[in-house]
Amino acid sequence: MEHHQSIRKCVLECKDCGKSFSSRIDLRKHLNTHKKFECTECGKLYASKNALVTHENIHKGLSFVCEVCGKSFATLNYMRSHKKNHEPLMFNCEECGKSFSIKSKLQRHLKIHEGFKPFQCELCGKSFVEKWCLQGHMVYHGDARPFECETCGKGFKTKTNLAWHNKTVQCSKD
């Protein structure tokens, strides 16, 4: 006998901007983007108090330095995560030859070759291997441009786009 399962979709909406989410956790994370915590030292804005405190440690001279390359990090966890980039690449993809330092990263990569993309955008149909990739993609469907150029004031949807703008465009405050 065939069993049919009813799938109930629960949509949670941000009261500030109207953006929709399928889980409370995702909505809670998003709500932090509307909060603005300002560094009294340099004026930089942060979405959470925790992020501000982490940033303020840099002004206090509290940082963690990678002994391999000398790069500084605001937290010990950030530095430890970074250090994994220096580990030998021991896990190789037999399909394309790409190498990874952590087995779980290889396993995630293998999904690309298997064509298994279970996370689909309801707006445009594009599919993704990981949930976080879909969440990042959803930014492009929204109108919010929270990342602003300090020189010209132009807004961008992602930090990456702002960084590209800062790297490639010479702008003025016109």
C-alpha positions, -999 to +999 in steps of 0.1 A: +000+000+000+014+034-010+016+060+018+012+097+009+028+122+032+014+157+034+041+183+035+031+214+053+051+246+045+054+271+072+065+305+061+078+329+087+080+366+077+103+393+089+082+422+102+109+448+093+114+439+056+089+412+046+115+386+037+102+350+042+119+321+059+111+284+064+126+280+098+127+300+131+165+297+132+169+313+098+144+341+107+162+347+140+196+350+122+181+374+097+166+396+124+201+403+136+208+420+103+184+448+112+202+456+145+230+480+143+258+479+169+284+506+163+320+505+173+328+536+194+364+535+182+360+535+144+322+537+137+320+503+120+285+488+122+277+452+133+245+431+132+250+416+166+265+426+200+287+395+198+302+406+165+309+441+179+326+427+210+348+405+187+357+435+166+364+457+196+390+431+207+411+442+177+412+478+190+423+465+224+452+446+208+436+413+216+441+392+185+452+357+176+480+353+150+486+324+127+521+312+132+523+299+097+515+331+077+512+359+103+476+368+096+457+381+127+422+370+138+398+385+163+390+351+179+408+319+186+382+299+167+386+321+135+424+315+137+420+277+142+396+275+113+420+295+091+450+272+100+432+243+083+440+261+051+477+253+058+472+216+063+484+192+037+458+183+010+454+145+016+419+139+002+417+138-035+387+137-058+391+109-083+366+126-107+384+159-112+416+158-092+408+186-067+424+181-033+411+188+002+427+189+037+395+176+054+376+145+044+342+162+050+351+189+024+358+162-002+325+144+006+306+177+002+325+183-031+316+149-044+279+159-044+287+182-073+297+153-095+268+132-084+244+159-095+226+157-062+212+192-055+183+189-031+180+226-022+159+244-049+151+281-051+113+285-053+116+318-072+138+308-101+143+270-099+181+270-095+193+241-073+221+239-048+242+211-032+241+228+003+214+247+021+237+276+029+243+281-009+206+285-015+204+309+014+232+330-001+215+328-035+182+342-020+200+375-014+199+382-051+161+380-052+157+407-025+158+444-027+180+450+004+215+464-002+230+465+033+266+467+023+274+504+015+305+519-001+320+544+024+332+566-004+303+569-028+274+555-008+264+529-034+247+499-018+254+462-026+236+430-018+267+411-006+301+418+010+318+402-020+301+427-044+312+456-022+347+443-020+348+439-058+335+475-061+362+488-037+389+469-056+379+479-091+362+513-090+377+546-081+347+565-068+341+599-052+315+613-029+296+630-058 
